[in-house]
Amino acid sequence: MLLAIDVGNTQTVIGAYRGSELVGHWRISTDSNKTGDELALYYQGFLMLKGLSFAGFDAVIISSVVPSATMSLKHMTNEYWDFEPLIVGKNIDAGIDVLVDNPREVGPDRLVNAVASYERYGGPNIVVDFGTATTLDAISPAGEYLGGVIAPGIEISSQALFTAAARLTRVDMYRPPSVIGKNTVWSLQSGIIFGFAGQVDRLVELMRDELGEKVTVVATGGLAEVIVDECRSVQFHDPLLTLHGLRLIYEREKSD
């Protein structure tokens, strides 16, 4: 079995695969301070909920943008499985042509998403990932990574507003009854939900103009479900896209 782990700045997504079948998945907060031993206890608890244990796994693949968390996961794998994890960007690459000025600048999660979106939806496509940052990545008809956009994420932008404006308090991220808010809560919700949806739609429009082709748009990431229904440009919501990409990269590596 394969344990696929995608570590983002805010959340970590974990998937357990038996062959191509996803038999369990979890989304947890990323804690860069946890040691490998603490993570082993944590992960084992999740696996037990599905009747699984460490003994059933023979491979671990990791995509991570948090170096300290990567080291802890490497320690966990070395200590409790006695083999090396596959780490995208470290001991394996994503297997995709990266057509940007400096390929090392591109986060491994964005490349993993590109691999998965091309396999599932073909090209050209745009992946919108709603995470700590909102990223939009363009993939060519041939499956090449062309580049993308990085914008401040929904939570960090909202938190900055609540922190800087003394009379504004944090609100739940729900769709308000109308765009024109009748109270402060609805007004904030309108700005967050419709504002970020509009941002995505405009960026997709500009990217489509540059690509010059009909493009499939796929949304993923922990905050996608908050916004995606209001995005006119998004055709597919694929919350486990990154896990799928990690499995594809593992299978390619295994077959080489």
N, C-alpha and C positions, 0 to 999 in steps of 0.2 A: 504493500500500500504506500501511497504518497501523501505526505503532509505538505500542503502549499501554504505559505505565509506571506502576506502582503502588509508591510509595515509602513503606514503613513505617519505624518506628523501628529495627527490627532487620533486616528483610529487604526487598529490592526484587524485585518480580515484573515481568518484561518479556514482552510478547507481540507477535508479528509477524502481522498479518492481511492476507490477500489477499481483499478483499471481506469476507464473513462467515466465511471459513475461517481458522482459527488454524494457521499453517504452522510456527510455532516458538515455544517459550516457555522462559523461564529464571528461576530463583530464585537470587538472589545476596545476599550480606551488604550492608547499607546502610553506606556510608562517606561521612559528611558532609564529610570533608576533601578528597575528590577534586575536582579542577577540571573544568571543562567539557572541556578538551583531553584530560585523562586518561580521562574517561568516554567520549569519542569513540573512543579507542583500545580501550577495554574492550568497548564495545558492538559495535564493528565486528568484533572477534574472535568474539563470540557469533554474529553474523549470518553470518559466513563459514562457521561450522560447518553451517549449513543452506543454503549456496550463495547467500546473500543479501548485499547491500551497501547502503550508504547511498543510492546512486543510485536504488534501486528504490522509495524511500518518498517520499510526497508529503504526509504528515501525521504529527504526533506529538501524543498526548494524555497528560496527566500528572495523576495524583492523588498528592498528597504531604502528609505530616504533618511533614516535615523541611525548614524554610525554606532552609537552606544548600544542601541537595541540589537543591531546586527551582531555585535560582538557577544552579547548575552545569549542570543539564539545560537550562535556558533558554539559557544561553550556548552549550552544545553545539549546540542546534537552530539558533540564530541563525547560528552560525559555519559549521556544516557542511552545513546545508540552506538557509540564507538565507531562512527564514520563521519566523513566530512559532508556538511550540507552543500548543496548547489546554490550559489549566490549570484544572481543576475548582476552583471557588471564587474564581478570579482573573478570567480573561477569559471564562469560561463558567460557568453553574450546572448543577446536576445535573438540573434540570427536574422536581423533585419537591416537593410541598408539605411543608414542615417545620413540624410543629405542636408546637413547643417554645417555652419562654420566650424564648430567645435563639438563633435559628437559626445565628448565626455561631460558636457554640461547638461545633457538630457537625462532626466531622472529615469531610473530603471522601470518604475511603475508606468511611466508614459510609453516606454517601448513595449512593455508587456501588454498594455492595452492595445497598442497598434497591432501586435501580432494576433491577438484574440479577435479584434474587430475585423481585420482583413479576412481571417479564416471564417468568421461567422457571417459577415455581411458583404464581403468583397470590397472592391475599391472603384473609385475613390470614396473615402469616408472621412468624417470628422468625429472624433471622440471628445465629448464634453465630460470632464471629470469634476464633480462637485465635492471637493475636499477642503483642506485647510486653505489652499488656493483653488480658484476655479481655472482649470486649464482646458484649452481646446487644441487638439492635435490633428494635423492633416496627414492622411495616408493616401498615396498615389494609386492609380489603377493597377500598378505592378506590385503593390504592397510595400513601397518605400516610405520611410518616415520623412516628411517634407519640412517639418517645423511646426510652430504653433504659437499660442497666446497664453500668457499667465496673467491672471487678474486676482485681486484680493478676494478671498473666500467669503462666503455668506456670514459665517459665525464671527470671524475676526473683524470684518467690516462693521457688523452690527454691534459687537462688543465695544469697538472704538467709539461709536456714536453714543452708546449708553454711558460710557466712562467720561466722555468729554462734555456731555450735556447733562447738567445737574438735575434738571426736572424731567428727564426721560428715563424710564425704567425698562428693564428687560421684558420682552413680551414673548409669548409662545409663537412659533413660526407656523401659523395657520392662515389659510386664505380668508381675507375679510369679506364681508357681505357685498362690499362695493369698493371701487377704486377710490372714490372720494370718501375719505374717512369721516365718520360722524363723531369720533372721539379720538383721543391720542393713541389708544391701543390699535384701533383699526387703521389709523393713519400710518403708524409705524409698520404694521403688517403689510399694508398696501405698498409702502416704499420698498420693503424687503422682498416680498414675494413677486410683485409685478415688476419692480425695478430690476432685480437680478434676472428675471426671465427676459425682460427687454434687452438687457445687456447681452445675454447669450444670443438672442435672435439677431441683434445687429452685428455681432462679431461673426456669426455663421454667415450672414448675408455678405459681408465683406470678404470672408474667406472663399465663399462660393464664387464671387466675382473674380478673384485671383486664380482660382483653380480652373475656372472656365468650363466646368462640366457639371452634370447632374450628380449630386453628392448625397450619400446616405449619412444621417446624423444619429449618433448613438450616445446616450447619456449613461453615466455610471457614477459611483462614489457615494459616500455615506449620506450626503445631504441632497442627493438627486431627487428623492421622493418629495421633498419639500417644494421644489420649484418646477419639476419636469412637466407637470400637467399644464402649466401656464406658458410653456415654451412652444411656440408655433413651429419652430424649425426642427424640433426633435422628433424622430420617427420611432426610435426604439429605446426602451429603458432596460438596461442590462446590469443589474446591481452586482453580479458576480463575475463581471467581465475579466477582471484582473486574475482571479483564481483560474479561470479557463485558460488565459494566456500562460500562466505559470505551468499548468499541466501540459500544454502544447510544447512549451520549451523543454520541459523535462522529457517528454516522449521523443522529441527530436534528438536530444543529447543521449538518451539511452540507446537509440537506434544507430548512432554514429559509431 
